[in-house]
Amino acid sequence: MTITILKLDHIQLCVPIGEEPMARQFYLNILKFQEIEKPESLKSNGGFWCQAGDVQLHIGVEKMQETLSKRHPAFLVENVAITRTYLENHAVKTQDEKPVPGVKRFSCFDPFNNRIEFLE
């Protein structure tokens, strides 16, 4: 018997309790995800779900600590340079990542210091 993983189902990131409006501004208005209906049974947990293409991103709420982590989603984009310029024009902090052969990439940070990688 073995495990067969078919695809990535979703990514969950967390934001501080009560900060859903700022998270919606970033993920829906800047990154252009579309909010999708969260199951009724989970709505009392706070947060929201969104989607871009076939990628689902679940934004949860929790008491946050001021530590950075390696956890992150990585999104494949059409043009890394245009994506980075767009984010920087919206005052989003970006950073270079260590080179990977054959891959152009960088990361940005949402308003809650969740790292988000973009690659081409």
DSSP file (Angstrom, degrees, kcal/mol; ACC not computed):
  #  RESIDUE AA STRUCTURE BP1 BP2  ACC     N-H-->O    O-->H-N    N-H-->O    O-->H-N    TCO  KAPPA ALPHA  PHI   PSI    X-CA   Y-CA   Z-CA
    1    1 A M              0   0    0      0, 0.0     2,-0.3     0, 0.0     0, 0.0   0.000 360.0 360.0 360.0 144.1    0.0    0.0    0.0
    2    2 A T        -     0   0    0      2,-0.0     2,-0.4     0, 0.0     0, 0.0  -0.893 360.0-104.6-143.7 172.0    1.2    3.5   -0.8
    3    3 A I        -     0   0    0     -2,-0.3     2,-0.5     2,-0.0     0, 0.0  -0.873  25.4-163.8-102.2 135.2    0.0    7.1   -0.8
    4    4 A T        -     0   0    0     -2,-0.4     2,-0.5     0, 0.0    -2,-0.0  -0.942   5.0-158.8-120.8 108.3   -0.8    8.8   -4.1
    5    5 A I        -     0   0    0     -2,-0.5     3,-0.1     1,-0.2    -2,-0.0  -0.754   6.9-172.9 -87.4 127.0   -1.0   12.6   -3.9
    6    6 A L        -     0   0    0     -2,-0.5     2,-0.3     1,-0.3    -1,-0.2   0.867  56.5 -39.1 -90.3 -40.6   -3.1   13.9   -6.8
    7    7 A K        -     0   0    0      0, 0.0     2,-0.4     0, 0.0    -1,-0.3  -0.972  68.7 -72.7-172.1 169.5   -2.6   17.7   -6.5
    8    8 A L        -     0   0    0     -2,-0.3    48,-0.1     1,-0.2     3,-0.1  -0.675  38.8-169.5 -74.4 127.0   -2.4   20.6   -4.0
    9    9 A D        -     0   0    0     -2,-0.4    47,-0.5     1,-0.3     2,-0.3   0.927  57.7 -32.6 -85.4 -51.3   -5.9   21.2   -2.6
   10   10 A H  E     -a   56   0A   0     45,-0.1     2,-0.4     2,-0.0    -1,-0.3  -0.983  45.9-129.5-161.8 167.6   -5.3   24.5   -0.8
   11   11 A I  E     -a   57   0A   0     45,-1.7    47,-3.5    -2,-0.3     2,-0.5  -0.978  20.4-154.4-121.7 137.4   -2.9   26.6    1.1
   12   12 A Q  E     +a   58   0A   0     -2,-0.4     2,-0.3    45,-0.2    47,-0.2  -0.968  14.0 176.5-116.7 129.8   -3.8   28.2    4.5
   13   13 A L  E     -a   59   0A   0     45,-2.2    47,-3.0    -2,-0.5     2,-0.4  -0.848  20.7-132.7-118.1 160.7   -2.1   31.3    5.8
   14   14 A C  E     -a   60   0A   0     -2,-0.3    47,-0.2    45,-0.2   100,-0.1  -0.895  17.3-174.4-121.0 149.0   -3.0   33.1    9.0
   15   15 A V  E     -a   61   0A   0     45,-2.3    47,-1.9    -2,-0.4     3,-0.1  -0.895  41.8 -81.6-129.6 160.2   -3.7   36.7    9.9
   16   16 A P  E >   -a   62   0A   0      0, 0.0     3,-2.1     0, 0.0    47,-0.2  -0.285  58.9 -87.2 -63.3 148.7   -4.3   38.3   13.3
   17   17 A I  T 3  S+     0   0    0     45,-0.6    47,-0.1     1,-0.3    29,-0.0  -0.300 115.8  20.0 -53.7 132.3   -7.8   38.1   14.8
   18   18 A G  T 3  S+     0   0    0     -3,-0.1    -1,-0.3     1,-0.0    43,-0.0   0.401  96.4 101.4  87.8  -2.2   -9.9   41.0   13.5
   19   19 A E    <>  +     0   0    0     -3,-2.1     4,-2.2     1,-0.2     3,-0.3   0.174  37.5 113.8-102.7  17.8   -7.7   41.8   10.5
   20   20 A E  H  > S+     0   0    0      1,-0.2     4,-3.1     2,-0.2     5,-0.2   0.877  73.0  58.4 -56.7 -38.9   -9.8   40.2    7.8
   21   21 A P  H  > S+     0   0    0      0, 0.0     4,-2.1     0, 0.0    -1,-0.2   0.926 109.2  43.7 -58.8 -42.7  -10.5   43.6    6.2
   22   22 A M  H  > S+     0   0    0     -3,-0.3     4,-2.0     2,-0.2    -2,-0.2   0.893 114.1  51.3 -67.7 -38.2   -6.8   44.3    5.7
   23   23 A A  H  X S+     0   0    0     -4,-2.2     4,-3.0     2,-0.2     5,-0.4   0.909 109.2  50.3 -64.6 -42.0   -6.3   40.7    4.5
   24   24 A R  H  X>S+     0   0    0     -4,-3.1     4,-2.4     1,-0.2     5,-1.2   0.913 107.9  54.0 -62.0 -41.6   -9.2   41.0    2.0
   25   25 A Q  I  X>S+     0   0    0     -4,-2.1     5,-1.2    -5,-0.2     4,-0.7   0.929 115.8  39.1 -56.9 -46.5   -7.6   44.3    0.7
   26   26 A F  I  X>S+     0   0    0     -4,-2.0     5,-2.5     3,-0.2     4,-0.8   0.968 124.6  34.2 -70.6 -54.7   -4.3   42.5    0.0
   27   27 A Y  I  <5S+     0   0    0     -4,-3.0     6,-2.6     3,-0.2    -3,-0.2   0.867 129.3  31.7 -75.5 -36.8   -5.5   39.2   -1.3
   28   28 A L  I  <5S+     0   0    0     -4,-2.4    -3,-0.2    -5,-0.4    -2,-0.1   0.901 129.6  31.2 -88.1 -43.8   -8.6   40.2   -3.2
   29   29 A N  I  <<S+     0   0    0     -5,-1.2    -3,-0.2    -4,-0.7    -2,-0.1   0.867 131.6  27.4 -86.7 -38.0   -7.7   43.7   -4.4
   30   30 A I  I  <<S+     0   0    0     -5,-1.2    -3,-0.2    -4,-0.8    -4,-0.1   0.923 131.5  33.2 -90.9 -51.8   -4.0   43.5   -4.9
   31   31 A L  S   <S-     0   0    0     -5,-2.5    -3,-0.2    -6,-0.1    -4,-0.2   0.612 101.0-132.2 -82.6 -10.0   -3.3   39.8   -5.7
   32   32 A K        +     0   0    0     -6,-0.3    -4,-0.2     1,-0.2    -3,-0.1   0.745  46.5 156.9  69.0  27.2   -6.7   39.6   -7.4
   33   33 A F        -     0   0    0     -6,-2.6     2,-0.5    19,-0.1    19,-0.2  -0.466  39.7-127.1 -69.9 156.9   -8.0   36.4   -5.8
   34   34 A Q  E     -B   51   0A   0     17,-2.9    17,-2.4    -2,-0.1     2,-0.2  -0.927  21.1-119.1-107.1 130.7  -11.8   36.0   -5.9
   35   35 A E  E     -B   50   0A   0     -2,-0.5     2,-0.3    15,-0.2    15,-0.3  -0.475  32.1-163.9 -68.7 137.7  -13.5   35.3   -2.5
   36   36 A I  E     -B   49   0A   0     13,-2.1    13,-0.7    -2,-0.2     2,-0.2  -0.854  31.2 -84.4-120.2 158.7  -15.3   31.9   -2.5
   37   37 A E        -     0   0    0     -2,-0.3    11,-0.1    11,-0.1    13,-0.0  -0.398  38.4-143.9 -65.8 129.3  -18.0   30.7   -0.1
   38   38 A K        -     0   0    0     -2,-0.2     5,-0.1     1,-0.1    -1,-0.1  -0.740  35.2 -92.6 -88.8 141.3  -16.6   29.1    3.1
   39   39 A P    >>  -     0   0    0      0, 0.0     3,-2.2     0, 0.0     4,-0.9  -0.252  31.1-123.1 -56.1 140.4  -18.6   26.1    4.4
   40   40 A E  G >4 S+     0   0    0      1,-0.3     3,-0.7     2,-0.2     4,-0.5   0.853 110.5  61.3 -52.2 -39.1  -21.2   27.2    6.9
   41   41 A S  G 34 S+     0   0    0      1,-0.2    -1,-0.3     2,-0.1     3,-0.1   0.676 110.2  40.3 -65.9 -16.7  -19.7   24.8    9.5
   42   42 A L  G X4 S+     0   0    0     -3,-2.2     3,-1.8     1,-0.1     4,-0.3   0.512  87.3  91.3-108.4  -8.3  -16.4   26.8    9.4
   43   43 A K  G X< S+     0   0    0     -4,-0.9     3,-1.8    -3,-0.7    -2,-0.1   0.834  78.8  63.1 -60.0 -33.7  -17.6   30.4    9.2
   44   44 A S  G 3  S+     0   0    0     -4,-0.5    -1,-0.3     1,-0.3    -2,-0.1   0.660  91.2  68.3 -67.9 -13.0  -17.6   30.7   13.0
   45   45 A N  G <  S-     0   0    0     -3,-1.8    16,-0.4     1,-0.2    -1,-0.3   0.604 103.4-133.4 -77.6 -11.2  -13.8   30.2   12.9
   46   46 A G    <   +     0   0    0     -3,-1.8    -1,-0.2    -4,-0.3    15,-0.1  -0.246  61.5  84.0  82.6-178.8  -13.4   33.6   11.2
   47   47 A G        -     0   0    0     13,-0.2     2,-0.3    -3,-0.1    13,-0.2  -0.249  64.9-113.4  78.5-170.5  -11.2   34.2    8.1
   48   48 A F  E     - C   0  59A   0     11,-1.9    11,-3.2   -11,-0.1     2,-0.3  -0.972  10.3-123.8-157.8 164.7  -12.2   33.7    4.5
   49   49 A W  E     +BC  36  58A   0    -13,-0.7   -13,-2.1    -2,-0.3     2,-0.3  -0.883  27.6 175.5-114.8 148.3  -11.4   31.5    1.5
   50   50 A C  E     -BC  35  57A   0      7,-2.5     7,-2.9    -2,-0.3     2,-0.3  -0.945  11.2-152.9-147.1 169.3  -10.4   32.7   -2.0
   51   51 A Q  E     -BC  34  56A   0    -17,-2.4   -17,-2.9    -2,-0.3     2,-0.4  -0.998  12.7-172.6-148.1 145.1   -9.3   31.3   -5.3
   52   52 A A  E >  S- C   0  55A   0      3,-2.3     3,-2.2    -2,-0.3     2,-0.2  -0.956  76.4 -40.3-135.9 118.3   -7.3   32.2   -8.4
   53   53 A G  T 3  S-     0   0    0     -2,-0.4     0, 0.0     1,-0.3     0, 0.0  -0.486 125.4 -27.3  60.9-127.8   -7.5   29.7  -11.2
   54   54 A D  T 3  S+     0   0    0     -2,-0.2     2,-0.6    -3,-0.1    -1,-0.3   0.190 115.9 105.8-102.8  17.6   -7.5   26.3   -9.6
   55   55 A V  E <   - C   0  52A   0     -3,-2.2    -3,-2.3   -45,-0.0     2,-0.4  -0.865  53.7-161.0 -99.9 120.3   -5.5   27.5   -6.5
   56   56 A Q  E     -aC  10  51A   0     -2,-0.6   -45,-1.7   -47,-0.5     2,-0.5  -0.846   3.4-167.0 -99.9 137.6   -7.4   27.9   -3.3
   57   57 A L  E     -aC  11  50A   0     -7,-2.9    -7,-2.5    -2,-0.4     2,-0.6  -0.992   4.7-159.2-123.2 123.5   -6.0   30.1   -0.5
   58   58 A H  E     -aC  12  49A   0    -47,-3.5   -45,-2.2    -2,-0.5     2,-0.7  -0.912   3.8-157.4-105.6 122.6   -7.6   29.8    2.9
   59   59 A I  E     -aC  13  48A   0    -11,-3.2   -11,-1.9    -2,-0.6   -45,-0.2  -0.887  16.8-176.1-102.4 112.3   -7.0   32.8    5.2
   60   60 A G  E     -a   14   0A   0    -47,-3.0   -45,-2.3    -2,-0.7     2,-0.4  -0.574  17.8-130.3-100.4 167.4   -7.5   31.8    8.9
   61   61 A V  E     +a   15   0A   0    -16,-0.4     2,-0.3   -47,-0.2   -44,-0.1  -0.941  36.6 142.8-119.5 143.9   -7.3   34.0   12.0
   62   62 A E  E     -a   16   0A   0    -47,-1.9   -45,-0.6    -2,-0.4     2,-0.6  -0.974  60.0 -74.3-163.9 166.7   -5.3   33.3   15.1
   63   63 A K        -     0   0    0     -2,-0.3     2,-0.2   -47,-0.2    -2,-0.0  -0.626  60.2-145.1 -69.7 117.5   -3.3   35.0   17.8
   64   64 A M        -     0   0    0     -2,-0.6     2,-0.3   -47,-0.1    -1,-0.0  -0.575   9.3-147.5 -93.3 149.8   -0.1   35.9   15.8
   65   65 A Q        -     0   0    0     -2,-0.2     2,-1.0     2,-0.2    -1,-0.0  -0.813  26.7-115.7-108.4 155.4    3.5   35.9   17.1
   66   66 A E  S    S+     0   0    0     -2,-0.3     2,-0.4     2,-0.0    47,-0.0  -0.191  76.6 113.4 -85.6  44.1    6.1   38.3   15.8
   67   67 A T        -     0   0    0     -2,-1.0     2,-0.2     0, 0.0    -2,-0.2  -0.914  61.7-130.5-116.9 144.9    8.3   35.6   14.3
   68   68 A L        -     0   0    0     -2,-0.4     2,-0.3    46,-0.0    46,-0.1  -0.620  26.0-165.0 -87.8 152.8    9.1   34.9   10.7
   69   69 A S        -     0   0    0     44,-0.3    46,-0.2    -2,-0.2     0, 0.0  -0.865  32.1-123.9-133.1 163.6    8.7   31.4    9.3
   70   70 A K  S    S+     0   0    0     -2,-0.3    -1,-0.0     2,-0.0    -2,-0.0   0.598  76.1 114.7 -81.6 -12.8    9.7   29.5    6.2
   71   71 A R        +     0   0    0     45,-0.0    44,-0.6    43,-0.0    -2,-0.2  -0.307  39.3 135.9 -62.7 139.7    6.1   28.5    5.5
   72   72 A H        -     0   0    0     42,-0.1     2,-0.3    44,-0.1    44,-0.2  -0.949  50.4-116.3-172.8 154.2    4.8   30.1    2.3
   73   73 A P        -     0   0    0      0, 0.0    44,-2.7     0, 0.0     2,-0.4  -0.714  25.9-148.6 -90.6 156.7    2.8   29.4   -0.9
   74   74 A A  E     -d  117   0B   0     -2,-0.3     2,-0.5    42,-0.2    44,-0.2  -0.992  10.1-160.8-127.7 124.1    4.6   29.7   -4.2
   75   75 A F  E     -d  118   0B   0     42,-3.0    44,-2.3    -2,-0.4     2,-0.4  -0.900  14.4-136.1-110.3 129.0    2.6   30.9   -7.3
   76   76 A L  E     -d  119   0B   0     -2,-0.5     2,-0.3    42,-0.2    44,-0.2  -0.692  32.4-174.8 -77.4 127.8    3.7   30.3  -10.9
   77   77 A V        -     0   0    0     42,-2.7     3,-0.2    -2,-0.4    41,-0.0  -0.831  34.9-121.3-124.9 163.1    3.1   33.5  -12.8
   78   78 A E  S    S+     0   0    0     -2,-0.3     2,-0.4     1,-0.3    -1,-0.1   0.893 101.2  14.8 -69.1 -41.1    3.5   34.5  -16.5
   79   79 A N     >  -     0   0    0      1,-0.1     4,-2.3    40,-0.0    -1,-0.3  -0.890  58.4-168.0-144.6 106.7    6.0   37.3  -15.9
   80   80 A V  H  > S+     0   0    0     -2,-0.4     4,-2.7    -3,-0.2     5,-0.2   0.893  90.5  52.9 -61.4 -42.5    8.0   37.6  -12.7
   81   81 A A  H  > S+     0   0    0      1,-0.2     4,-2.3     2,-0.2    -1,-0.2   0.921 111.9  44.3 -63.1 -45.1    9.3   41.1  -13.6
   82   82 A I  H  > S+     0   0    0      2,-0.2     4,-2.6     1,-0.2    -1,-0.2   0.903 113.5  52.1 -65.5 -40.7    5.9   42.5  -14.3
   83   83 A T  H  X S+     0   0    0     -4,-2.3     4,-2.4     2,-0.2    -2,-0.2   0.925 110.8  47.1 -60.9 -45.4    4.5   40.9  -11.2
   84   84 A R  H  X S+     0   0    0     -4,-2.7     4,-2.8     2,-0.2     5,-0.2   0.924 112.4  48.9 -64.5 -44.7    7.2   42.3   -9.0
   85   85 A T  H  X S+     0   0    0     -4,-2.3     4,-2.4    -5,-0.2    -1,-0.2   0.923 110.6  51.7 -60.2 -44.5    6.8   45.8  -10.4
   86   86 A Y  H  X S+     0   0    0     -4,-2.6     4,-0.7     2,-0.2    -2,-0.2   0.933 112.5  45.1 -56.7 -49.1    3.0   45.6   -9.9
   87   87 A L  H ><>S+     0   0    0     -4,-2.4     5,-2.3     1,-0.2     3,-1.0   0.921 112.9  49.6 -64.5 -44.4    3.4   44.6   -6.3
   88   88 A E  H ><5S+     0   0    0     -4,-2.8     3,-1.7     1,-0.3    -1,-0.2   0.858 105.8  57.4 -64.4 -34.0    6.1   47.3   -5.6
   89   89 A N  H 3<5S+     0   0    0     -4,-2.4    -1,-0.3     1,-0.3    -2,-0.2   0.703 105.3  52.5 -66.9 -18.5    3.8   49.9   -7.2
   90   90 A H  T <<5S-     0   0    0     -3,-1.0    -1,-0.3    -4,-0.7    -2,-0.2   0.081 124.2-106.8-101.7  21.2    1.2   48.9   -4.6
   91   91 A A  T < 5 +     0   0    0     -3,-1.7     2,-0.5     1,-0.2    -3,-0.2   0.778  67.6 153.3  61.3  31.1    3.8   49.4   -1.8
   92   92 A V      < -     0   0    0     -5,-2.3     2,-0.3    -8,-0.1    -1,-0.2  -0.808  47.1-120.9 -92.3 129.2    4.2   45.7   -1.2
   93   93 A K        -     0   0    0     -2,-0.5    16,-1.7    16,-0.4     2,-0.3  -0.508  36.6-176.1 -70.2 129.6    7.6   44.7    0.3
   94   94 A T  E     -E  108   0B   0     -2,-0.3     2,-0.3    14,-0.2    14,-0.3  -0.827   8.7-168.0-122.3 163.4    9.5   42.3   -1.9
   95   95 A Q  E     -E  107   0B   0     12,-2.8    12,-2.6    -2,-0.3     2,-0.1  -0.994  25.6-110.7-149.2 150.2   12.8   40.5   -1.6
   96   96 A D  E     -E  106   0B   0     -2,-0.3     2,-0.3    10,-0.2    10,-0.2  -0.442  32.6-145.8 -70.9 152.4   15.2   38.5   -3.8
   97   97 A E        -     0   0    0      8,-0.7     8,-0.1    -2,-0.1     3,-0.1  -0.812  32.9 -80.5-115.0 161.1   15.4   34.8   -3.2
   98   98 A K        -     0   0    0     -2,-0.3    -1,-0.1     1,-0.1     0, 0.0  -0.342  62.5 -96.4 -57.5 138.8   18.5   32.5   -3.5
   99   99 A P        -     0   0    0      0, 0.0    -1,-0.1     0, 0.0     5,-0.1  -0.266  35.2-166.0 -62.2 143.3   18.9   31.6   -7.2
  100  100 A V  B >   -G  103   0C   0      3,-0.6     3,-2.2    -3,-0.1    -3,-0.0  -0.999  35.6-103.2-125.5 126.0   17.5   28.3   -8.5
  101  101 A P  T 3  S+     0   0    0      0, 0.0     3,-0.1     0, 0.0     0, 0.0  -0.220 102.9   5.6 -54.5 130.7   18.8   27.2  -11.9
  102  102 A G  T 3  S+     0   0    0      1,-0.2     2,-0.4    18,-0.0     0, 0.0   0.531 110.9 101.1  77.3   7.0   16.3   27.8  -14.7
  103  103 A V  B <   -G  100   0C   0     -3,-2.2    -3,-0.6     2,-0.0     2,-0.5  -0.987  55.8-155.8-129.1 130.6   13.8   29.6  -12.4
  104  104 A K        +     0   0    0     -2,-0.4    16,-2.4    -5,-0.1     2,-0.3  -0.904  35.9 155.6 -97.9 130.4   13.2   33.4  -12.0
  105  105 A R  E     + F   0 119B   0     -2,-0.5    -8,-0.7    14,-0.2     2,-0.3  -0.994  22.3 166.2-155.3 158.4   11.7   34.0   -8.5
  106  106 A F  E     -EF  96 118B   0     12,-1.8    12,-2.8    -2,-0.3     2,-0.3  -0.945  23.7-130.1-158.1 170.9   11.2   36.5   -5.7
  107  107 A S  E     -EF  95 117B   0    -12,-2.6   -12,-2.8    -2,-0.3     2,-0.3  -0.914  13.1-167.8-127.1 157.5    9.0   36.8   -2.6
  108  108 A C  E     -EF  94 116B   0      8,-2.5     8,-2.7    -2,-0.3     2,-0.4  -0.828  18.4-127.0-129.8 174.8    6.8   39.4   -1.2
  109  109 A F  E     - F   0 115B   0    -16,-1.7   -16,-0.4    -2,-0.3     6,-0.2  -0.986  12.9-136.7-127.2 134.8    5.2   39.8    2.2
  110  110 A D    >   -     0   0    0      4,-2.2     3,-2.0    -2,-0.4   -87,-0.1  -0.245  47.3 -86.3 -75.2 177.1    1.5   40.3    3.0
  111  111 A P  T 3  S+     0   0    0      0, 0.0    -1,-0.1     0, 0.0   -88,-0.1   0.598 130.8  52.2 -63.0  -7.9    0.6   42.9    5.7
  112  112 A F  T 3  S-     0   0    0      2,-0.1     3,-0.1   -98,-0.1   -98,-0.1   0.177 120.9-102.9-114.2  15.2    1.0   40.2    8.4
  113  113 A N    <   +     0   0    0     -3,-2.0     2,-0.5     1,-0.3   -44,-0.3   0.673  68.3 150.6  68.8  21.6    4.5   39.0    7.3
  114  114 A N        -     0   0    0    -46,-0.1    -4,-2.2  -100,-0.1     2,-0.3  -0.736  45.1-130.4 -75.8 128.4    3.3   35.9    5.5
  115  115 A R  E     - F   0 109B   0    -44,-0.6     2,-0.4    -2,-0.5    -6,-0.2  -0.648  23.2-169.0 -83.6 138.0    5.9   35.2    2.8
  116  116 A I  E     - F   0 108B   0     -8,-2.7    -8,-2.5    -2,-0.3     2,-0.3  -0.989   7.3-153.0-129.4 121.2    4.5   34.6   -0.7
  117  117 A E  E     -dF  74 107B   0    -44,-2.7   -42,-3.0    -2,-0.4     2,-0.4  -0.733   6.4-166.1 -96.9 142.3    6.8   33.4   -3.5
  118  118 A F  E     +dF  75 106B   0    -12,-2.8   -12,-1.8    -2,-0.3     2,-0.3  -0.986  13.9 178.1-123.4 137.1    6.3   34.1   -7.2
  119  119 A L  E      dF  76 105B   0    -44,-2.3   -42,-2.7    -2,-0.4   -14,-0.2  -0.970 360.0 360.0-142.5 157.4    8.2   32.1   -9.9
  120  120 A E              0   0    0    -16,-2.4   -15,-0.1    -2,-0.3    -1,-0.1   0.247 360.0 360.0-135.6 360.0    8.5   31.8  -13.6
